[in-house]
């Protein structure tokens, strides 16, 4: 029976998926067909067929990747992603490399230490912390902290936080910095709003407004990510160890979609992302 299921997948891909128009393929799997083929080329040697083996039969790397993309994009029957309409520029804040924020990824409540996963909105979640550029691409991602963890503590525990607190000069040369909301501490490399005590000057109010507008880029990036890969609206994965990897994999694919926009992939090695423990997006160069 399992072998028949595997055979049905291969037959379905050959007879149905391979006949999809480019538009239908992209609608179902979120990647243009030529981008999918390039991603497959990059990962096929790393996909373990042993894990998918059934007797003497295995599911092909192509089928595994298609199944994965289908799952990430389609937890239900609704498939609509908001149009990508560009991003707000950071030009008003010179030397800003990105906007930072955190977002909650809903998950089933774990059996162990389940209370710690409940966030301020009263549901269980894993936190994704990310930094994005004006074009909504992620340049740093960190996932794995429990939902009850405050944004400032997530930053402190992340590799990016270690850089900011211990040796920022090498990673943030020439006075470059990030922007964030009031949940984060004000640091030389992290610009946050003034505390609004009701007595802000006109200049401070203008700064507050412009910073909030620029920082909204990360909120738009999260919205685009979750609508493109709708599994992140409720990640029904029981293994806590695997959840950060799912999340960061979606971030990687999100970058690929934006970078290529349906065109053939260029400089493909530059978007190979190393996913390590707790789901850290460690290289974009």
PyMOL commands that set and color helices and strands:
alter all, ss='L'
color gray80, all
select helices_A, chain A and resi 2-15+17-19+22-29+33-43+50-52+61-73+114-117+151-157+159-166+168-171+202-228+230-233+240-260+268-271
alter helices_A, ss='H'
color red, helices_A
select strands_A, chain A and resi 96-106+125-132+138-146+177-179+190-191+275-276+280-281
alter strands_A, ss='S'
color yellow, strands_A
deselect
rebuild
show_as cartoon
